[in-house]
Amino acid sequence: RAGRRQVDGRGAQRVVKRLLAASRRHKTRVLFLTNNDATLLLNHWLARTGNADVRIWRGRLAPAVLRRFNPEWIISYGYRFLIPADILDSRPGRFINLHISFLPWNRGAHPNIWSFLDGTPKGVSIHLIDAGMDTGGILAQRRLCFDESRETLASSYAKLQACLQKLFKQNWDRIRRERIPPVPQTGKGTAHFLRDCLEIQEVADRLGWDCPVRTFKAQMRGRA
């Protein structure tokens, strides 16, 4: 009997190993929404080492797109279009957004620049998408600090993107396995729409994105 129990135990171990191997072989179907080529490094990582079968979509999202790809997760990263509520409702809790701000601060457009102009917290956030603008529950976030005497608009943006992608890589496996409960955002925070950013865009384009943050802020104060 002892021998039989030993054999049964080994058999159970083999079954567990087979199940684990099958789990590793399963590639999570991901629809990657983007209009920003700076995000494609993360897309490549997902396809190569993130255990995901990834499809990129750059246009407006429609029900037919979801039917075509049947994604398990929809990741929005540098995506310019709003996602209609009926599409969000079709896969509740499966839409996530990667945003270069420390939410609830600087929802919406140009979060990096607004964090300097308004003196608000800086960082990155991964959150569920709901019907609001960057208002969904937080899955992961990290706060950053910048030395404005040394940073430029471009260097601070690049550091935020690198931090956000690292944070995603560290948490993707738990996100796809639904092991991270979303945390509701608290506080009013701030939000900015594209229509609020026309002057910012004009000054940044004129000075160049390698402009020091201090110089940019001085120019904006001079126009106030």
C-alpha positions in Angstrom: 0.0 0.0 0.0 2.8 2.3 0.8 4.3 1.7 -2.6 0.9 2.4 -4.2 0.6 5.7 -2.4 4.1 6.6 -3.6 3.1 5.9 -7.2 -0.1 7.8 -6.8 1.8 10.7 -5.3 4.2 10.8 -8.3 1.3 10.6 -10.6 -0.3 13.6 -9.0 2.9 15.5 -9.3 3.1 14.7 -13.0 -0.5 16.0 -13.5 0.3 19.2 -11.7 3.4 19.7 -13.8 1.4 19.1 -17.0 -1.2 21.6 -15.9 1.5 24.2 -15.1 3.1 23.6 -18.5 -0.2 24.0 -20.3 -0.8 27.2 -18.4 2.6 28.6 -19.4 1.9 27.6 -23.1 -1.4 29.5 -23.1 -0.9 32.9 -24.6 -3.2 35.6 -23.3 -5.0 37.3 -26.2 -4.3 41.0 -26.0 -5.6 43.9 -28.2 -3.1 46.7 -27.9 -4.6 50.1 -28.6 -2.1 52.8 -29.5 -1.3 55.8 -31.7 2.1 56.4 -30.3 5.2 54.6 -31.7 6.9 55.1 -28.3 4.7 52.4 -26.9 5.7 49.7 -29.4 8.6 48.5 -27.3 6.1 47.4 -24.7 4.1 45.7 -27.4 7.2 43.8 -28.6 7.9 42.8 -25.0 4.4 41.4 -24.5 4.6 39.4 -27.7 8.1 38.1 -27.0 8.3 37.5 -23.2 4.9 38.5 -21.8 3.2 35.3 -22.7 0.7 37.1 -24.9 -0.7 36.9 -28.4 -0.9 40.6 -29.3 -2.8 42.5 -32.0 -2.3 46.2 -32.5 -5.2 48.5 -33.3 -4.8 52.2 -34.1 -8.3 53.2 -35.2 -11.6 53.7 -33.3 -12.7 50.7 -31.4 -16.0 49.1 -32.6 -17.8 45.9 -31.5 -16.8 44.2 -34.8 -13.1 44.6 -33.8 -13.7 42.8 -30.5 -15.6 40.0 -32.3 -12.7 39.7 -34.8 -9.9 39.4 -32.3 -11.8 38.1 -29.2 -9.2 39.6 -26.8 -9.0 38.6 -23.2 -7.5 42.0 -22.3 -7.5 45.3 -24.1 -4.6 47.6 -23.3 -4.8 51.3 -24.1 -1.4 53.0 -24.2 -0.9 56.3 -26.0 -4.4 55.8 -27.6 -6.2 59.0 -28.7 -9.8 57.8 -29.0 -12.4 57.5 -26.2 -13.9 54.0 -25.9 -17.7 54.0 -25.9 -19.5 52.8 -22.8 -21.3 50.0 -24.5 -17.9 48.5 -25.6 -16.5 48.8 -22.1 -19.6 47.1 -20.8 -19.1 44.2 -23.2 -16.0 43.1 -21.3 -16.2 44.6 -17.8 -12.9 44.9 -16.0 -10.9 43.9 -19.0 -9.9 47.3 -20.4 -6.8 48.9 -18.8 -4.9 52.1 -19.5 -1.3 53.1 -19.1 -1.0 56.8 -18.2 2.0 58.9 -17.4 0.6 60.7 -14.4 0.2 60.0 -10.8 -3.6 59.7 -10.7 -5.9 61.3 -9.8 -3.6 64.2 -10.8 -3.3 65.2 -14.5 -5.9 63.1 -16.1 -6.2 63.6 -19.8 -3.9 65.4 -22.2 -0.2 66.3 -21.7 0.0 65.1 -18.1 3.8 65.5 -17.9 3.7 69.2 -18.8 0.8 70.0 -16.6 2.5 68.4 -13.6 5.2 71.0 -13.9 3.0 74.0 -14.6 0.6 73.2 -11.8 3.2 71.9 -9.3 1.2 68.6 -8.9 2.6 65.1 -8.1 4.4 63.3 -10.9 4.4 59.6 -11.7 2.8 56.8 -13.7 -0.4 54.8 -13.3 -2.0 51.6 -14.6 -5.7 51.7 -14.2 -9.0 50.1 -15.3 -10.9 52.1 -17.9 -14.4 53.3 -17.1 -16.8 55.8 -18.6 -14.8 58.7 -17.2 -11.5 60.2 -18.4 -8.7 58.3 -16.6 -11.0 57.8 -13.6 -11.0 54.0 -13.2 -9.6 51.9 -10.3 -5.8 51.8 -9.9 -4.0 48.6 -10.5 -0.4 49.9 -10.0 1.3 53.3 -9.8 4.6 54.8 -8.9 5.5 58.4 -8.0 8.6 60.1 -9.4 10.4 63.3 -8.6 12.3 65.5 -11.1 15.0 68.1 -10.7 13.6 70.9 -12.8 17.0 72.6 -13.1 18.3 69.5 -15.0 15.3 68.0 -16.8 13.9 68.9 -20.2 10.4 68.3 -21.5 11.8 65.4 -23.5 14.0 63.8 -20.8 11.2 63.9 -18.2 8.8 62.3 -20.7 11.3 59.6 -21.6 11.8 58.8 -17.9 8.0 58.6 -17.3 7.6 56.2 -20.2 10.5 54.0 -19.1 9.1 53.9 -15.5 5.6 53.1 -16.8 6.8 50.2 -19.0 8.9 48.8 -16.2 5.9 49.0 -13.8 3.7 47.2 -16.3 6.3 44.4 -16.9 6.5 43.9 -13.1 2.8 43.6 -12.7 1.5 42.1 -16.0 1.4 38.5 -14.9 -0.7 39.3 -11.8 -2.9 41.6 -13.9 -3.7 39.0 -16.5 -4.4 36.4 -13.7 -6.7 39.0 -12.0 -4.6 38.9 -8.8 -4.6 42.7 -8.3 -7.8 44.2 -6.9 -8.4 47.7 -8.3 -8.2 50.5 -5.8 -10.7 53.4 -6.3 -9.2 56.8 -7.0 -9.6 59.3 -4.1 -9.6 63.1 -4.2 -10.6 65.5 -6.9 -7.2 65.6 -8.7 -6.9 67.5 -11.9 -7.9 67.0 -15.6 -7.0 68.7 -18.8 -8.5 68.4 -22.3 -6.8 68.9 -25.6 -8.6 72.2 -26.0 -6.7 73.3 -22.9 -3.4 72.5 -24.4 -3.2 74.6 -27.6 -1.0 77.2 -26.1 1.2 74.6 -24.4 1.6 72.8 -27.7 2.5 76.0 -29.6 5.2 77.0 -27.0 6.7 73.5 -26.8 6.9 73.3 -30.6 8.5 76.7 -30.8 11.1 76.1 -28.1 11.6 72.4 -28.9 11.0 69.4 -26.7 14.6 69.5 -25.5 13.8 72.8 -23.8 14.7 72.9 -20.1 11.6 72.6 -17.9 12.5 75.9 -16.1 12.7 77.8 -19.4 9.4 76.4 -20.6 7.7 77.4 -17.3 9.1 80.9 -17.6 7.8 81.2 -21.1 4.4 80.1 -20.0 4.3 82.5 -17.1 5.3 85.3 -19.4 2.3 84.6 -21.6 -0.2 84.5 -18.7 
